[in-house]
C-alpha cells in the first residue's frame, strides 16, 4: 500500500472542531463511539484528520453532541463536503506543507486582516519584489525552487480577483514601505502596485507610521484569516522555519484585540495612500 498522504491543515481543523464538539458534550471517545454506532478508532482517526467524513455524518454527530449552533454546523458540513483539488496541490512535494495549507486557507476565507512589519503583504507583492525577498532566504533557493516559490506566491494573488473576493484589511508598517528589496526601481514599482491594489473595493490599506510609537505585537507579522463563522477563524504567523497556525479561541481573542488596537493606531485609508505616495516620491 502506498503511504497515506498526511492530512492538510484544513482537514485537521475539521477533525479538531469535531473533537471540541464532543468534549463540550462531555463525552469520551469510547462513549461517543457507542452513541454513534461506530468504534473508538474511527472517532480518533476522524478527529485527527486522518479519516474523511461526510457532511451528513457531521450533522448526525452534531445532533448527538447536542450542538445547537446551526451556522457552525453548516460551516463544518460544508468543509466535510469539499472534494476539490486546489491549484496548490500542483506544488505538493516541492514546497512546504505550510505554504500549501496557507493557500488553501486563503482560498476558503471570507476575509483577511494582516499586520506586516518588514515586508509587503504576500498577496500584494509584485513578482520582482517577491523575487528579491526570496533571494534573502537562507539557505538560498536553487533557481528551480525560486521559480516554483514565485509561481506559488503569484497564484495566491488570484483570490483577490475571484467573483466573491474576500474583504481584506492590510496594516503595513512604515518600515516595510521603506525597505528597498531589490533596489530603488523594484521598491518604487512595489509601492506603485500597492497604491493600485488599495483602490480595489475589497481591499483596504492602512499605514502604521513610525510616529505612532509602539503597538501590540510589534515584533512580528500577523495574518488573520476569517472563516465562514468566527469559530473557524485562523491566524497564520511566520517564523524562520515556516508558517504556524493558531485556532484556539482564547488565542484568537487575543489576536483580535491586538489587531483592533493596531488598526486604531494606523492612518485612515486616504491618509495612508497619501503617505505611500510620499514615500514613493522619496524612493
ChimeraX attribute file (.defattr): number of C-alpha atoms within 10 A of each C-alpha:
attribute: neighborCount
match mode: 1-to-1
recipient: residues
	/A:1	3
	/A:2	4
	/A:3	5
	/A:4	7
	/A:5	7
	/A:6	11
	/A:7	15
	/A:8	15
	/A:9	18
	/A:10	17
	/A:11	21
	/A:12	19
	/A:13	20
	/A:14	24
	/A:15	25
	/A:16	17
	/A:17	19
	/A:18	23
	/A:19	20
	/A:20	13
	/A:21	18
	/A:22	23
	/A:23	14
	/A:24	12
	/A:25	15
	/A:26	12
	/A:27	15
	/A:28	14
	/A:29	19
	/A:30	15
	/A:31	14
	/A:32	21
	/A:33	17
	/A:34	12
	/A:35	14
	/A:36	15
	/A:37	9
	/A:38	12
	/A:39	15
	/A:40	16
	/A:41	12
	/A:42	15
	/A:43	21
	/A:44	17
	/A:45	13
	/A:46	20
	/A:47	24
	/A:48	20
	/A:49	21
	/A:50	18
	/A:51	15
	/A:52	18
	/A:53	18
	/A:54	15
	/A:55	19
	/A:56	13
	/A:57	13
	/A:58	21
	/A:59	17
	/A:60	13
	/A:61	19
	/A:62	22
	/A:63	12
	/A:64	14
	/A:65	20
	/A:66	13
	/A:67	16
	/A:68	10
	/A:69	9
	/A:70	11
	/A:71	11
	/A:72	18
	/A:73	22
	/A:74	16
	/A:75	17
	/A:76	24
	/A:77	20
	/A:78	15
	/A:79	19
	/A:80	20
	/A:81	14
	/A:82	10
	/A:83	7
	/A:84	6
	/A:85	9
	/A:86	11
	/A:87	15
	/A:88	19
	/A:89	15
	/A:90	12
	/A:91	16
	/A:92	12
	/A:93	8
	/A:94	13
	/A:95	16
	/A:96	12
	/A:97	19
	/A:98	17
	/A:99	19
	/A:100	21
	/A:101	21
	/A:102	20
	/A:103	21
	/A:104	20
	/A:105	20
	/A:106	20
	/A:107	20
	/A:108	16
	/A:109	21
	/A:110	18
	/A:111	19
	/A:112	20
	/A:113	20
	/A:114	21
	/A:115	27
	/A:116	24
	/A:117	20
	/A:118	17
	/A:119	22
	/A:120	25
	/A:121	19
	/A:122	14
	/A:123	17
	/A:124	23
	/A:125	22
	/A:126	23
	/A:127	15
	/A:128	16
	/A:129	24
	/A:130	23
	/A:131	18
	/A:132	17
	/A:133	16
	/A:134	15
	/A:135	16
	/A:136	11
	/A:137	10
	/A:138	8
	/A:139	7
	/A:140	11
	/A:141	14
	/A:142	10
	/A:143	9
	/A:144	9
	/A:145	13
	/A:146	16
	/A:147	13
	/A:148	15
	/A:149	20
	/A:150	17
	/A:151	13
	/A:152	19
	/A:153	21
	/A:154	17
	/A:155	14
	/A:156	20
	/A:157	18
	/A:158	12
	/A:159	17
	/A:160	20
	/A:161	11
	/A:162	10
	/A:163	7
	/A:164	10
	/A:165	17
	/A:166	21
	/A:167	17
	/A:168	22
	/A:169	20
	/A:170	22
	/A:171	28
	/A:172	25
	/A:173	22
	/A:174	20
	/A:175	17
	/A:176	17
	/A:177	26
	/A:178	19
	/A:179	15
	/A:180	19
	/A:181	21
	/A:182	16
	/A:183	12
	/A:184	15
	/A:185	13
	/A:186	19
	/A:187	22
	/A:188	22
	/A:189	16
	/A:190	24
	/A:191	23
	/A:192	15
	/A:193	14
	/A:194	21
	/A:195	18
	/A:196	12
	/A:197	18
	/A:198	21
	/A:199	13
	/A:200	14
	/A:201	10
	/A:202	16
	/A:203	18
	/A:204	19
	/A:205	25
	/A:206	25
	/A:207	28
	/A:208	28
	/A:209	17
	/A:210	10
	/A:211	7
	/A:212	11
	/A:213	9
	/A:214	12
	/A:215	16
	/A:216	13
	/A:217	13
	/A:218	15
	/A:219	11
	/A:220	13
	/A:221	21
	/A:222	22
	/A:223	21
	/A:224	25
	/A:225	23
	/A:226	23
	/A:227	18
	/A:228	17
	/A:229	14
	/A:230	12
	/A:231	15
	/A:232	19
	/A:233	21
	/A:234	24
	/A:235	22
	/A:236	19
	/A:237	15
	/A:238	14
	/A:239	9
	/A:240	7
	/A:241	6
	/A:242	11
	/A:243	15
	/A:244	14
	/A:245	16
	/A:246	14
	/A:247	17
	/A:248	13
	/A:249	14
	/A:250	8
	/A:251	13
	/A:252	18
	/A:253	12
	/A:254	11
	/A:255	20
	/A:256	14
	/A:257	13
	/A:258	18
	/A:259	22
	/A:260	13
	/A:261	13
	/A:262	19
	/A:263	22
	/A:264	13
	/A:265	18
	/A:266	20
	/A:267	19
	/A:268	15
	/A:269	18
	/A:270	14
	/A:271	14
	/A:272	22
	/A:273	20
	/A:274	14
	/A:275	19
	/A:276	22
	/A:277	17
	/A:278	11
	/A:279	15
	/A:280	19
	/A:281	10
	/A:282	10
	/A:283	18
